[in-house]
Amino acid sequence: MARILVIDDDIGVRALMRVILEDAGHVVVEAPNGRLGIKRYRENPADLVITDMVMPEKDGVEVIVELMEQDTTIKVVAMSGGGRGLEADYNLGIAKDFGAVRTLAKPFSRQQVLQVVKDLLPP
């Protein structure tokens, strides 16, 4: 199946995404922040990147911009539960403005994650 890079500073979110995606047959690579996420993508590009918006070192907007500069065909899904005084919808709207193709509001369901992946990746 697909290789999916999950970037989130919350270990619980990364673990949940790993279980959901690996159960569906995907290979999951994790990064705890945007800086390491960019590094891991450069070392071995993924078919899909799922990134949190509010993280230390590099936030989701910085991740999206850097990935798009490297690969204009990259598919990025942004996720947010809010943060830094901003609502999740605001953060996700900004992500779309910068190139995210889809968004996930936290908390999300297993079905929502799998539907986004199915919509974005070829069968």
C-alpha positions as CSV (number, residue, x, y, z in Angstrom):
1,M,0.0,0.0,0.0
2,A,1.0,3.6,0.5
3,R,3.8,5.1,2.5
4,I,2.4,7.8,4.8
5,L,4.4,10.3,6.9
6,V,2.6,11.5,10.1
7,I,4.0,14.6,11.7
8,D,2.6,15.5,15.1
9,D,4.2,16.5,18.4
10,D,1.5,14.5,20.3
11,I,2.8,10.9,20.7
12,G,-0.8,9.7,21.3
13,V,-2.0,11.1,18.0
14,R,0.9,9.6,16.2
15,A,0.2,6.2,17.8
16,L,-3.4,6.4,16.9
17,M,-2.7,7.3,13.3
18,R,-0.1,4.4,13.1
19,V,-2.7,1.9,14.3
20,I,-5.4,3.2,12.0
21,L,-3.2,3.3,8.9
22,E,-1.2,0.2,9.5
23,D,-4.4,-1.8,10.1
24,A,-5.4,-0.6,6.6
25,G,-2.1,-1.9,5.2
26,H,-0.1,1.3,4.9
27,V,3.5,1.9,5.9
28,V,3.7,4.7,8.5
29,V,6.7,6.9,9.2
30,E,6.5,9.2,12.2
31,A,8.0,12.6,13.1
32,P,7.5,14.4,16.4
33,N,7.9,17.9,14.8
34,G,8.0,19.7,11.5
35,R,11.8,19.9,11.3
36,L,12.2,16.1,11.5
37,G,9.2,15.6,9.3
38,I,10.8,17.6,6.5
39,K,14.1,15.7,7.0
40,R,12.3,12.3,6.8
41,Y,10.4,13.3,3.7
42,R,13.7,14.4,2.0
43,E,15.4,11.1,2.9
44,N,12.5,9.0,1.6
45,P,9.5,10.8,0.1
46,A,6.0,9.6,1.2
47,D,2.9,9.1,-0.9
48,L,1.0,11.2,1.6
49,V,1.9,13.6,4.5
50,I,-0.5,14.1,7.4
51,T,0.7,17.0,9.6
52,D,-0.5,18.8,12.7
53,M,-0.7,22.5,12.4
54,V,0.5,23.6,15.9
55,M,4.0,22.1,16.7
56,P,7.3,23.2,18.1
57,E,10.3,23.9,15.8
58,K,8.3,24.1,12.5
59,D,4.5,24.5,12.5
60,G,2.2,23.0,9.9
61,V,2.2,26.0,7.6
62,E,6.0,25.9,7.5
63,V,5.9,22.2,6.8
64,I,3.4,22.6,4.0
65,V,5.3,25.5,2.4
66,E,8.6,23.6,2.5
67,L,7.2,20.4,1.1
68,M,5.4,22.2,-1.7
69,E,8.7,24.0,-2.6
70,Q,10.4,20.6,-2.8
71,D,7.5,18.7,-4.6
72,T,4.6,20.6,-6.1
73,T,2.6,17.3,-6.5
74,I,2.8,16.3,-2.8
75,K,-0.5,15.6,-1.1
76,V,-0.6,17.1,2.4
77,V,-3.5,16.6,4.9
78,A,-3.5,19.1,7.8
79,M,-5.0,18.3,11.2
80,S,-5.7,20.5,14.1
81,G,-7.5,20.6,17.4
82,G,-6.8,24.3,17.8
83,G,-4.0,25.9,19.7
84,R,-2.1,29.1,20.3
85,G,-5.4,30.8,21.0
86,L,-6.8,29.8,17.5
87,E,-9.7,27.6,16.7
88,A,-9.1,24.4,14.7
89,D,-11.3,25.7,11.8
90,Y,-9.1,28.8,11.5
91,N,-5.9,26.7,11.5
92,L,-7.3,24.3,9.0
93,G,-8.4,27.2,6.7
94,I,-4.9,28.6,6.7
95,A,-3.5,25.1,5.9
96,K,-5.8,25.0,2.8
97,D,-4.7,28.5,1.8
98,F,-1.1,27.2,1.8
99,G,-1.7,24.0,-0.1
100,A,-3.2,21.3,2.1
101,V,-5.5,19.2,-0.1
102,R,-7.6,18.0,2.8
103,T,-8.1,18.6,6.5
104,L,-8.9,16.7,9.7
105,A,-10.3,18.3,12.8
106,K,-9.3,16.7,16.1
107,P,-10.7,14.6,17.5
108,F,-11.3,12.5,14.3
109,S,-12.6,9.1,13.8
110,R,-11.0,6.0,12.2
111,Q,-13.5,6.3,9.3
112,Q,-12.6,9.9,8.7
113,V,-8.9,9.1,8.4
114,L,-9.4,6.2,6.1
115,Q,-11.8,8.1,3.9
116,V,-9.3,10.9,3.5
117,V,-6.6,8.4,2.6
118,K,-8.9,6.6,0.2
119,D,-9.9,9.9,-1.5
120,L,-6.3,11.0,-2.0
121,L,-4.4,7.8,-2.9
122,P,-5.0,5.6,-5.9
123,P,-6.4,2.1,-5.2
